[in-house]
Structures are given as C-alpha cells and as structure tokens.
Amino acid sequence: MGRSGVAPTFPGRTRGLLLALGGSVVLSFDALLVRLADTGSYEVIFWRGWLIFVSLTLVVRLLHRRWPWDCAREDGTSAWVIAVGMGLSSILFVQAVLHTTIANVLVLLSLAPVFAVLFSGVLMREWITGPAWVVVLLCMLGTWIMIIGSHGQGHVSGDLMALGAAVVVGINLSMLRRSRSVRHLPVIALSGAVAGLIVIPFASPLAVSPTGFAVLLLMGCIQMPLALLLLTRSLYYLPSAETATFLVIEAVFGSLWAFLILSEAPTTATFLGGTLILMTLLVHILRSLFQRSRC
C-alpha cells in the first residue's frame, strides 16, 4: 500500500519491485566486503560505522533538509532507541561474519522477521495465530540443525552472534512498526555513529592497510548507503511483507558470492537447516501476500 492507503499502480509497484531487488542484491555484498577488508573486527566496525554515518548524513540532508539528529529529536525517544539497537546489531553482524560462515550468518539473520512477529506480541499485543506458530517452530528446527552442525567446526559462537543480531533486528522492526512516524534513514545514519562510538576503546583505526581501507570506503560510502536507500525507498511502493521476500533472496545471493569469491561452500547442516528456514519464510510471505491480494 502507498502512504494514502490506495494500492499502488502497476508502474509504481514495478518501481518498488525493482528498488527492492536492487537493494537486496547490493546489500548481499556486505558480508563479503567485511571479509575482504582483511582486518580486525573492531577496526571494521569503527570505519564501517563512521563511514555509513557520514555518507547517510549527507543523504538525509539532501532528502529531508534536516540533520539525522534533528530528525531523531523530532521523531521522539523511539528513534534514539532504534538507532542504538541498530548499532548493536551492526556490531554483532560484523563479529558473526568473522567467526562463522557467511551462509550461516545470512540465513540466521533472515530470521529477524520471525523475531519481529514474536516481539510485536509483547509490544503491540499482536499475538500470532496457529499457522504463524508453525513457521516459528520450523525456523527453530532449521536453526537447531545449523548450530548443531557448527559445533564440530568451532563456529557456534559466530552462529550465536548472528542469532543475537537477528533478535535485535527483530526488536527494531517491531519498534518501527509501533512507531510509524520514525524516519528510517536518519536512525540508520545514527546507528553507524553508535557502533563507531562503542568500539573506540578497542579499535586501532590506523592499523588498517591501504587495501583494507579501500574496501571499507567502498562498503561505507557506496555499497551500504546505496542498498539502504533503495530498500527504504521501495517501502513507498510495496508492503513491508513483500520487501521481506527480497531479504530472503539476499541470503541466497550473499552465500553465492562467498562460494564464488572465497570458495566458502555451505556445510551439509547449513544447506539442510538453511533451506528449511528460507523455504519456510518464502512460503509464509507468499501465502500472506496471496491472502492480502484476495481481500
């Protein structure tokens, strides 16, 4: 639905689909670039956070004629809480990418909408029904398969950090749904500053190699801002559930880049558990969209 509550026209919906697809494909390079930076986790978090903050601050200034902190002040306390949550999820994401396989991280992160549904019950009293519980239980089974499979490879800590990131993202999504007036790009910009501030005591920013810094510049100034801008703009033309479909696709693309460029093939447990999670989410999202189209 558009902002007016009227279903978007076909050209508008097509534009939304293209924006969501483009944003998901661009976003799928994130984990790969974290690895290619070939530096410590705190250094990646520091530069990734501050570069995203600077680049998105410029975008927010152009789009809203406001600074991100001014937007957050106008949008209320929820904007600041969400910015802190996004900063924490960014830290967990980078740590997870450096401690387990990229496929595991992206598949586990795709569980964020499931956690959002659960937390919406707490925050908004939107308790889930029988079919949604089936989705939750199947995703839990897929998660259990993946984590058990990682136990013998020393990847459990990374999987748990990815799962933690999905939980935090789920909380943020439910808070965004509760606080619809909060503008997305300003809080994402502020979340970069939050992540950068948190790791200052642990980071050695000048220890990054020239090649590593070039990768971080690409990530923080082009790849992430472009992906986030495309995805947030797609929400003007598509329901959030339809945009979520492309986040499942992002997990597939991201795993593909890791395999082609880093020769990082998913384990059997990742393939089985990940397939169960992604197919469950995809079927659930498509079922929801089909039911909405009949209303």
C-alpha positions in Angstrom: 0.0 0.0 0.0 1.1 3.5 -0.6 1.0 6.2 2.1 -2.5 7.2 1.1 -3.8 3.7 1.7 -4.5 3.2 -2.0 -2.9 0.2 -3.8 0.0 1.4 -6.0 -0.5 1.4 -9.7 1.3 -1.2 -11.8 4.2 1.2 -12.8 4.5 2.2 -9.1 4.6 -1.5 -8.0 7.1 -2.3 -10.7 9.3 0.5 -9.5 9.0 -0.8 -5.9 10.0 -4.4 -7.0 13.0 -3.1 -8.9 14.1 -0.9 -6.0 13.7 -3.9 -3.5 15.6 -6.3 -5.8 18.4 -3.8 -6.5 18.7 -3.0 -2.8 18.8 -6.7 -1.8 21.5 -7.6 -4.4 23.7 -4.6 -3.4 23.2 -5.5 0.3 24.2 -9.1 -0.3 27.8 -7.9 -0.8 28.1 -6.6 2.8 29.4 -9.8 4.4 31.8 -10.4 1.6 33.3 -6.9 1.9 33.7 -7.4 5.7 35.8 -10.4 4.9 37.7 -8.8 2.1 38.7 -5.9 4.3 41.0 -8.4 6.0 41.4 -6.5 9.2 40.3 -6.8 12.9 36.6 -6.8 13.8 36.8 -3.6 15.9 38.6 -1.8 13.1 35.9 -2.9 10.6 33.1 -1.9 12.9 34.7 1.5 13.6 35.3 2.5 10.0 32.1 0.9 8.7 30.0 2.7 11.3 31.5 6.1 10.9 31.6 6.0 7.1 27.9 4.9 7.0 27.2 7.8 9.4 28.9 10.4 7.2 27.6 9.2 3.9 24.0 8.7 5.1 24.1 12.1 6.9 24.6 13.7 3.5 21.8 11.7 2.0 19.4 12.6 4.9 20.4 16.3 4.5 19.5 16.2 0.8 16.2 14.2 1.2 14.8 15.7 4.4 16.7 19.1 4.6 17.5 18.0 8.2 20.4 16.5 10.1 19.9 13.0 11.3 20.0 14.1 15.0 17.3 16.7 14.3 15.1 14.1 12.7 15.6 11.8 15.7 14.7 14.6 18.1 11.5 15.3 16.1 10.6 11.6 15.9 10.9 11.1 19.6 12.6 8.7 22.0 11.8 5.6 19.9 14.1 6.9 17.1 17.1 7.0 19.5 16.3 3.6 21.0 16.1 2.1 17.5 19.4 3.8 16.5 21.1 2.2 19.5 19.6 -1.2 18.6 20.7 -1.0 15.0 24.2 0.0 16.2 24.3 -3.1 18.4 23.0 -5.4 15.6 25.8 -4.0 13.3 28.4 -4.9 15.8 27.0 -8.4 16.2 26.8 -8.8 12.4 30.5 -8.0 11.8 31.6 -10.2 14.7 29.5 -13.1 13.4 30.9 -12.8 9.8 34.4 -13.1 11.2 33.6 -16.1 13.4 31.4 -18.3 11.2 30.5 -18.9 7.6 28.8 -16.2 5.6 26.0 -18.5 4.6 25.2 -19.2 8.3 25.2 -15.5 9.2 22.8 -14.5 6.3 20.4 -17.4 6.8 20.2 -16.8 10.6 19.8 -13.0 10.0 16.8 -13.8 7.8 15.0 -14.9 11.0 14.7 -11.3 12.0 11.0 -11.0 10.7 10.1 -14.1 12.8 11.5 -12.4 15.9 9.7 -9.2 14.9 6.4 -11.1 14.9 7.1 -12.5 18.4 8.1 -9.2 19.9 5.1 -7.5 18.3 3.0 -9.7 20.5 4.8 -8.2 23.6 4.9 -4.5 22.3 1.6 -4.3 20.4 -0.4 -7.3 21.7 -0.5 -8.7 18.1 -0.4 -12.3 19.2 0.4 -14.8 16.4 -2.0 -17.5 15.2 -1.7 -21.2 14.5 -0.1 -21.0 11.0 2.5 -18.4 12.2 3.5 -20.7 15.1 4.2 -23.5 12.5 6.6 -21.0 10.8 8.3 -20.2 14.1 8.7 -23.9 15.0 10.1 -24.9 11.6 12.6 -22.0 11.7 13.6 -23.0 15.2 14.2 -26.5 13.9 16.3 -25.2 11.0 18.3 -23.0 13.4 18.9 -26.0 15.7 20.2 -28.1 12.7 22.6 -25.3 11.7 24.0 -24.7 15.2 24.5 -28.4 15.9 26.3 -28.7 12.6 28.6 -25.9 13.5 29.5 -27.4 16.9 32.3 -29.6 15.5 33.7 -26.8 13.4 34.2 -24.2 16.1 31.6 -21.8 14.6 29.0 -21.9 17.4 30.0 -18.5 18.8 29.6 -16.9 15.4 26.2 -18.5 14.9 25.0 -17.3 18.3 26.2 -13.8 17.5 24.3 -13.9 14.1 21.2 -15.2 16.0 21.7 -12.3 18.5 21.8 -9.9 15.6 18.6 -11.3 14.2 16.9 -10.9 17.7 18.0 -7.3 17.9 16.9 -6.6 14.3 13.5 -8.2 15.1 13.1 -5.9 18.1 13.9 -2.9 15.9 11.4 -4.0 13.3 8.7 -4.3 15.8 9.5 -0.9 17.3 9.5 0.6 13.8 6.1 -0.9 13.2 4.9 0.5 16.6 6.4 4.0 15.9 5.4 4.5 12.3 6.4 8.2 12.3 10.1 7.3 12.8 12.1 8.1 9.6 14.3 5.1 8.6 17.4 6.7 7.0 18.2 9.2 9.9 18.1 6.4 12.5 20.3 4.2 10.3 22.8 7.0 10.0 22.9 7.5 13.7 23.3 3.7 14.3 26.6 3.9 12.4 27.8 6.5 14.9 26.6 4.4 17.8 28.6 1.4 16.6 31.6 3.5 15.9 31.5 5.1 19.4 31.1 1.7 21.2 34.2 0.2 19.7 36.5 3.2 20.1 38.3 1.8 23.2 39.1 -1.4 21.4 39.8 -0.3 17.8 43.1 0.7 16.2 41.8 2.6 13.2 45.2 3.5 11.8 46.2 -0.2 11.7 44.1 -0.9 8.6 46.1 -1.5 5.4 45.5 0.7 2.4 43.8 -2.1 0.6 41.6 -2.8 3.6 40.7 0.9 3.9 39.7 1.0 0.2 37.3 -1.9 0.8 35.9 -0.2 3.8 35.4 3.0 1.9 33.6 1.1 -0.8 31.4 -0.5 1.8 30.7 2.5 4.0 30.4 5.2 1.3 28.8 3.4 -1.7 27.6 -0.2 -1.1 25.7 0.2 2.2 24.2 3.7 1.6 23.0 2.6 -1.8 21.5 -0.6 -0.6 19.7 1.1 2.3 18.5 3.9 0.2 17.0 1.5 -2.4 15.3 -0.7 0.2 13.8 2.2 2.2 12.5 3.8 -1.0 10.9 0.5 -2.0 8.7 0.8 1.1 6.9 3.7 -0.5 5.6 1.4 -3.2 5.4 -2.1 -1.6 4.0 -3.6 1.6 6.8 -4.5 4.1 6.0 -8.2 3.7 6.7 -8.0 0.0 10.0 -6.3 0.6 10.9 -9.0 3.1 10.7 -11.5 0.3 13.8 -9.9 -1.2 15.7 -10.2 2.1 15.4 -14.0 1.7 16.8 -13.6 -1.8 19.7 -11.5 -0.3 20.7 -14.5 1.9 20.9 -16.7 -1.3 23.0 -14.1 -3.2 25.3 -13.4 -0.3 26.0 -17.1 0.1 26.6 -17.4 -3.6 29.2 -14.5 -3.6 31.0 -16.3 -0.7 31.2 -19.5 -2.6 32.3 -17.9 -5.9 34.9 -15.5 -4.5 36.0 -17.0 -1.2 35.4 -20.7 -2.1 33.3 -21.0 1.1 30.9 -23.8 0.4 28.0 -24.3 2.9 28.2 -27.4 5.1 25.5 -30.1 4.8 24.0 -28.8 8.1 23.9 -25.2 6.8 22.3 -26.4 3.5 19.6 -28.5 5.2 18.8 -26.1 8.0 19.1 -23.0 5.8 16.9 -24.5 3.1 14.2 -25.3 5.7 14.4 -21.7 7.1 14.4 -19.9 3.8 11.7 -22.1 2.2 9.5 -21.7 5.3 9.9 -17.9 5.3 9.3 -17.7 1.5 6.2 -19.8 1.6 4.8 -17.9 4.6 5.5 -14.5 2.9 4.0 -15.5 -0.4 0.9 -17.0 1.4 0.5 -13.7 3.3 0.7 -11.7 0.0 -1.8 -14.0 -1.7 -4.3 -13.7 1.2 -3.9 -9.9 1.1 -4.5 -9.7 -2.7 -7.8 -11.6 -2.2 -9.1 -9.1 0.4 
